[in-house]
Amino acid sequence: MKISLIFIFISLAWILSEVVLAKVKHSKAADSKELDKFSLRFLWTTIVICVFIGVFTGIRGIGFIPIRFLSLTGLFLIVLGLIIRWTAILTLKKYFTVNVSILKEHKIIHKGIYKIIRHPAYAGSLFSFLGLGLSFSNWLSTLVIFIPVWVAFIYRIQVEEKALIQTFGNEYLNYSKATKRLIPMIY
């Protein structure tokens, strides 16, 4: 019972933070629709559908794995993902937008978590989605939530990197050579 309340609290905090970000950090720049290439819409559609199916599957117990620590690991990953995501957002400050957009006087940030990976906010989100699936102690929920959301984020990253290369050219290419996309020293 206690874990269920903690899960509900963490999930509500996560959802609320994303809704606030969507409202507050949506760029109104003229070129943002062209740069974004519907990646934000694709990402949100994928998330809503997969989370709905994954949560339904998890609640129904289809694919349940009777290992207690999996749900605790899932909660830990959700919180860790939120911490990583918010660290990235707070590091970027005014340059963070929910849609792909290049702002006036935009700069590539090389400090903090951005020294290690190029897309820590996405990495944090992916940790949280993996954690959501695991929090049900359910292999099917984990796959239904994580795999399609991973694919949507990869598309989003490709769109964003194309816009950054188009804007910053060699500066971004050199930064790309010095860092990994999502997983330090691996990918």
C-alpha positions as CSV (number, residue, x, y, z in Angstrom):
1,M,0.0,0.0,0.0
2,K,2.8,2.4,0.9
3,I,4.6,1.8,-2.3
4,S,1.4,2.4,-4.3
5,L,1.0,5.8,-2.7
6,I,4.6,6.6,-3.4
7,F,4.2,5.4,-7.0
8,I,1.1,7.6,-7.4
9,F,2.8,10.7,-5.9
10,I,5.9,10.3,-8.1
11,S,3.8,9.7,-11.2
12,L,1.6,12.8,-10.6
13,A,4.7,14.9,-9.9
14,W,6.2,13.6,-13.2
15,I,3.1,14.3,-15.2
16,L,2.6,17.7,-13.7
17,S,6.2,18.7,-14.4
18,E,5.8,17.7,-18.0
19,V,2.5,19.6,-18.4
20,V,4.1,22.7,-16.9
21,L,7.1,22.4,-19.2
22,A,4.9,22.0,-22.2
23,K,3.1,25.2,-21.4
24,V,6.0,27.3,-20.2
25,K,8.9,26.2,-22.4
26,H,7.2,25.9,-25.8
27,S,9.1,28.1,-28.3
28,K,7.1,30.6,-30.4
29,A,10.0,31.1,-32.8
30,A,8.9,31.4,-36.4
31,D,11.0,28.5,-37.6
32,S,10.2,26.1,-34.8
33,K,7.5,24.2,-36.7
34,E,9.8,23.7,-39.6
35,L,12.7,22.6,-37.4
36,D,10.6,20.4,-35.1
37,K,9.2,18.3,-38.0
38,F,6.2,17.1,-35.9
39,S,8.7,15.3,-33.6
40,L,7.1,16.7,-30.5
41,R,3.6,15.6,-31.6
42,F,5.0,12.1,-32.6
43,L,6.8,11.8,-29.3
44,W,3.7,12.8,-27.2
45,T,1.4,10.5,-29.3
46,T,3.7,7.6,-28.8
47,I,4.1,8.3,-25.1
48,V,0.3,8.6,-24.4
49,I,-0.6,5.4,-26.4
50,C,2.3,3.3,-25.0
51,V,1.9,4.4,-21.4
52,F,-1.9,3.8,-21.6
53,I,-1.3,0.2,-23.0
54,G,1.6,-0.4,-20.7
55,V,-0.2,0.7,-17.5
56,F,-3.3,-1.3,-18.5
57,T,-1.1,-4.3,-19.1
58,G,0.7,-3.8,-15.8
59,I,-2.5,-3.4,-13.8
60,R,-4.0,-6.5,-15.4
61,G,-0.9,-8.5,-14.5
62,I,-0.3,-9.8,-18.0
63,G,3.5,-10.5,-18.1
64,F,3.9,-10.2,-14.3
65,I,7.4,-11.1,-12.9
66,P,7.1,-12.1,-9.2
67,I,10.3,-10.3,-8.1
68,R,9.6,-7.6,-5.5
69,F,12.7,-5.5,-6.1
70,L,11.7,-4.8,-9.7
71,S,9.0,-2.4,-8.7
72,L,11.4,-0.6,-6.3
73,T,14.0,-0.5,-9.0
74,G,11.3,1.0,-11.3
75,L,10.5,3.7,-8.8
76,F,14.2,4.5,-8.4
77,L,14.7,4.8,-12.1
78,I,11.7,7.1,-12.4
79,V,13.1,9.4,-9.8
80,L,16.7,9.2,-11.2
81,G,15.3,10.0,-14.6
82,L,13.5,13.0,-13.3
83,I,16.6,14.2,-11.5
84,I,18.7,13.8,-14.7
85,R,16.1,15.5,-16.8
86,W,15.7,18.5,-14.5
87,T,19.4,18.8,-14.1
88,A,19.7,19.1,-17.9
89,I,16.8,21.5,-18.2
90,L,18.2,23.8,-15.4
91,T,21.7,23.6,-17.0
92,L,20.3,24.8,-20.4
93,K,18.1,27.5,-18.7
94,K,16.7,29.8,-21.4
95,Y,17.9,27.5,-24.2
96,F,15.6,24.6,-23.2
97,T,12.4,24.3,-25.2
98,V,10.0,21.4,-25.6
99,N,9.9,21.8,-29.3
100,V,13.0,21.8,-31.5
101,S,13.9,25.5,-31.8
102,I,17.0,27.6,-32.1
103,L,16.7,30.8,-30.1
104,K,18.3,34.1,-30.6
105,E,21.9,34.1,-29.3
106,H,21.6,30.3,-28.9
107,K,24.8,28.6,-27.7
108,I,25.9,25.0,-27.4
109,I,26.3,24.2,-23.7
110,H,29.4,22.2,-22.8
111,K,29.2,22.3,-19.0
112,G,27.8,20.1,-16.4
113,I,26.0,17.0,-17.6
114,Y,26.4,18.2,-21.2
115,K,30.2,17.5,-20.9
116,I,29.2,13.8,-20.8
117,I,26.2,13.4,-23.1
118,R,24.5,15.6,-25.7
119,H,20.9,14.8,-24.7
120,P,20.6,14.3,-21.0
121,A,17.0,15.5,-20.8
122,Y,16.0,12.7,-23.1
123,A,18.2,10.2,-21.3
124,G,16.5,11.2,-18.1
125,S,13.1,10.7,-19.7
126,L,14.1,7.3,-21.0
127,F,15.2,6.2,-17.5
128,S,11.8,7.3,-16.2
129,F,9.9,5.4,-18.9
130,L,12.0,2.3,-18.3
131,G,11.3,2.7,-14.6
132,L,7.6,3.1,-15.2
133,G,7.4,-0.3,-17.0
134,L,9.6,-2.0,-14.3
135,S,7.5,-0.5,-11.5
136,F,4.7,-2.9,-12.5
137,S,7.2,-5.8,-12.2
138,N,6.1,-6.7,-15.7
139,W,8.2,-7.5,-18.7
140,L,5.4,-6.8,-21.2
141,S,4.6,-3.4,-19.7
142,T,8.3,-2.6,-19.8
143,L,8.6,-3.5,-23.5
144,V,5.3,-1.8,-24.5
145,I,6.3,1.4,-22.8
146,F,10.0,1.5,-23.4
147,I,10.7,0.3,-26.9
148,P,8.3,2.6,-28.9
149,V,9.2,5.6,-26.6
150,W,12.9,4.9,-27.3
151,V,12.2,4.9,-31.0
152,A,10.3,8.2,-30.8
153,F,13.1,9.7,-28.8
154,I,15.7,8.5,-31.4
155,Y,13.6,10.2,-34.1
156,R,13.4,13.3,-32.0
157,I,17.2,13.3,-31.5
158,Q,17.8,13.0,-35.2
159,V,15.6,16.0,-35.9
160,E,17.2,18.1,-33.2
161,E,20.7,17.2,-34.2
162,K,20.0,18.1,-37.8
163,A,18.7,21.5,-36.7
164,L,21.8,22.0,-34.5
165,I,24.2,21.0,-37.3
166,Q,22.4,23.3,-39.7
167,T,22.8,26.2,-37.2
168,F,26.2,25.6,-35.7
169,G,28.0,23.5,-38.3
170,N,31.4,22.3,-37.3
171,E,31.0,23.5,-33.7
172,Y,28.2,21.1,-33.1
173,L,29.9,18.3,-35.1
174,N,33.0,18.7,-33.0
175,Y,30.9,18.6,-29.8
176,S,29.2,15.4,-31.2
177,K,32.6,13.8,-31.6
178,A,33.5,14.6,-28.0
179,T,30.3,13.3,-26.4
180,K,27.8,10.5,-26.7
181,R,24.1,11.0,-27.4
182,L,22.4,9.3,-24.4
183,I,24.7,6.8,-22.6
184,P,28.2,7.9,-21.5
185,M,31.0,6.1,-23.4
186,I,28.5,3.9,-25.2
187,Y,25.9,5.6,-27.3
